[in-house]
């Protein structure tokens, strides 16, 4: 059997995303509590849905980089989305800026949750680098995934990692899209 790389490239990128999720899952977590949620977004319909949501955010908030990124994610073969649900660890560490976990407003994220998310993203990106696939961590695409509830209702602070396998990383050296 002969398998031409051009014909199976998408499948290979999706496999890389799955390995990235394993790396993120096994990354260290504060107090050993795992509240990381992940998924792989594939297919033109779901990626376009994210892109359209990013255009809406750009219009609502005037954030031009959302315009650029909305076009940029359309070049991805797959997008890994990763977020965290909110859970107080009860350490009263004050990393969030509040003296105790009980005094922290519910809408303020636990610093440990955010650190766990960052470490998991780092592990995922290190795996992507080891596999030589092109990536970029995107707040903008993650924000769209969060608004679309792609990881469910309880998941907040979602980040996205578009993944591609091409001769040049499409997620760098980007030019912002000009508004008409």
PLY file of the C-alpha trace (Angstrom):
ply
format ascii 1.0
element vertex 180
property float x
property float y
property float z
element edge 179
property int vertex1
property int vertex2
end_header
0.00 0.00 0.00
1.21 3.50 -0.82
-0.14 6.41 1.23
0.59 9.80 -0.20
1.25 12.34 2.57
-0.84 14.98 0.80
-3.85 12.70 0.99
-3.47 11.76 4.67
-2.11 15.06 6.03
-5.38 16.06 7.69
-5.53 12.69 9.45
-1.93 13.14 10.63
-2.69 16.60 12.04
-5.72 15.26 13.92
-3.51 12.49 15.35
-1.01 15.15 16.44
-3.83 17.03 18.20
-4.78 13.87 20.06
-1.18 13.48 21.25
-1.19 17.15 22.28
-4.29 16.48 24.40
-2.57 13.55 26.11
0.39 15.79 26.93
-1.93 18.46 28.34
-3.85 15.89 30.38
-0.70 14.49 31.96
0.78 17.91 32.76
1.07 18.63 36.49
-2.03 20.07 38.17
-2.35 22.04 41.42
-3.12 19.69 44.32
-3.51 16.95 41.69
-7.00 18.24 40.85
-7.68 17.93 37.13
-10.25 20.43 35.88
-8.86 20.83 32.35
-11.27 20.24 29.46
-10.18 19.74 25.84
-11.49 18.93 22.39
-10.34 18.96 18.78
-12.32 21.07 16.35
-12.21 19.79 12.76
-14.24 20.28 9.65
-15.02 23.43 7.76
-18.41 23.89 9.44
-17.13 24.08 13.01
-13.98 26.04 12.14
-16.08 28.49 10.11
-18.49 28.81 13.03
-15.56 29.84 15.23
-14.34 32.25 12.56
-17.76 33.90 12.25
-17.97 34.27 16.03
-14.57 35.95 16.00
-15.85 38.44 13.41
-18.78 39.22 15.71
-16.39 39.87 18.61
-14.25 42.12 16.40
-17.31 44.19 15.55
-18.65 44.30 19.12
-15.38 45.13 20.84
-13.36 46.80 18.08
-10.50 44.33 18.45
-8.85 44.21 15.04
-6.69 41.19 15.76
-9.90 39.13 15.91
-10.41 39.98 12.21
-6.94 38.76 11.31
-7.21 35.65 13.46
-10.70 34.80 12.14
-9.20 34.41 8.66
-6.10 32.75 10.04
-7.88 29.83 11.72
-9.45 28.89 8.40
-5.97 27.71 7.37
-5.86 25.20 10.23
-6.40 21.50 9.64
-7.65 21.22 13.21
-7.94 23.39 16.30
-7.30 22.09 19.78
-9.38 23.95 22.36
-8.46 23.79 26.02
-9.98 25.40 29.07
-10.60 25.06 32.74
-13.67 24.95 34.90
-13.64 27.05 38.05
-12.70 25.29 41.25
-11.40 26.85 44.39
-8.56 24.81 45.81
-9.13 26.11 49.34
-5.48 27.07 49.85
-6.12 30.73 50.71
-2.87 31.46 48.85
-3.93 34.99 47.76
-2.42 34.54 44.27
-5.73 35.79 42.86
-5.45 39.02 44.83
-7.91 38.08 47.57
-6.85 37.03 51.06
-9.01 33.91 51.16
-10.80 31.70 48.66
-14.10 32.59 50.33
-13.49 36.33 49.87
-12.74 35.96 46.13
-15.70 36.90 43.91
-16.92 33.93 41.87
-16.16 35.69 38.55
-12.47 36.07 39.47
-10.53 32.99 38.33
-8.51 30.95 40.77
-4.85 31.59 40.02
-4.05 27.88 40.38
-6.65 27.03 37.73
-5.05 29.53 35.35
-1.54 28.24 36.08
-2.72 24.68 35.46
-4.19 25.80 32.14
-0.93 27.50 31.15
1.17 24.47 32.05
-1.19 22.20 30.10
-0.97 24.52 27.06
2.81 24.48 27.34
2.85 20.68 27.37
0.52 20.54 24.36
2.68 23.01 22.41
5.88 21.16 23.32
4.35 18.00 21.92
3.31 19.85 18.76
6.88 21.05 18.40
8.20 17.52 18.87
5.81 16.37 16.13
6.86 19.29 13.88
3.33 20.59 13.30
2.66 24.32 13.07
0.74 25.96 15.91
0.00 29.22 17.64
-1.83 29.74 20.92
-4.78 32.07 20.30
-6.81 33.85 22.93
-9.12 35.16 20.18
-10.16 31.75 18.84
-10.44 30.43 22.40
-12.73 33.34 23.28
-14.96 32.43 20.33
-15.01 28.77 21.42
-16.00 29.90 24.90
-18.86 32.04 23.59
-20.00 29.09 21.47
-19.80 26.80 24.54
-17.70 24.29 22.62
-16.46 22.80 25.90
-19.80 23.04 27.67
-21.31 25.51 30.09
-18.93 25.04 33.02
-15.71 25.59 31.11
-14.22 29.06 31.21
-10.99 30.69 30.07
-10.69 28.69 26.87
-7.63 29.03 24.66
-7.27 27.65 21.14
-4.31 26.12 19.38
-4.81 25.96 15.61
-2.67 23.24 14.05
-1.40 22.92 10.50
1.14 20.90 8.51
2.28 22.99 5.60
5.51 24.22 4.09
5.23 27.48 6.05
3.54 28.12 9.38
0.38 30.06 8.46
-0.01 31.38 12.00
3.06 33.65 11.94
4.11 36.57 9.73
0.44 37.48 9.52
-0.91 40.70 8.11
-3.99 42.17 9.78
-7.06 42.14 7.57
-8.02 45.66 6.53
-11.50 46.85 7.31
-13.47 48.19 4.33
0 1
1 2
2 3
3 4
4 5
5 6
6 7
7 8
8 9
9 10
10 11
11 12
12 13
13 14
14 15
15 16
16 17
17 18
18 19
19 20
20 21
21 22
22 23
23 24
24 25
25 26
26 27
27 28
28 29
29 30
30 31
31 32
32 33
33 34
34 35
35 36
36 37
37 38
38 39
39 40
40 41
41 42
42 43
43 44
44 45
45 46
46 47
47 48
48 49
49 50
50 51
51 52
52 53
53 54
54 55
55 56
56 57
57 58
58 59
59 60
60 61
61 62
62 63
63 64
64 65
65 66
66 67
67 68
68 69
69 70
70 71
71 72
72 73
73 74
74 75
75 76
76 77
77 78
78 79
79 80
80 81
81 82
82 83
83 84
84 85
85 86
86 87
87 88
88 89
89 90
90 91
91 92
92 93
93 94
94 95
95 96
96 97
97 98
98 99
99 100
100 101
101 102
102 103
103 104
104 105
105 106
106 107
107 108
108 109
109 110
110 111
111 112
112 113
113 114
114 115
115 116
116 117
117 118
118 119
119 120
120 121
121 122
122 123
123 124
124 125
125 126
126 127
127 128
128 129
129 130
130 131
131 132
132 133
133 134
134 135
135 136
136 137
137 138
138 139
139 140
140 141
141 142
142 143
143 144
144 145
145 146
146 147
147 148
148 149
149 150
150 151
151 152
152 153
153 154
154 155
155 156
156 157
157 158
158 159
159 160
160 161
161 162
162 163
163 164
164 165
165 166
166 167
167 168
168 169
169 170
170 171
171 172
172 173
173 174
174 175
175 176
176 177
177 178
178 179
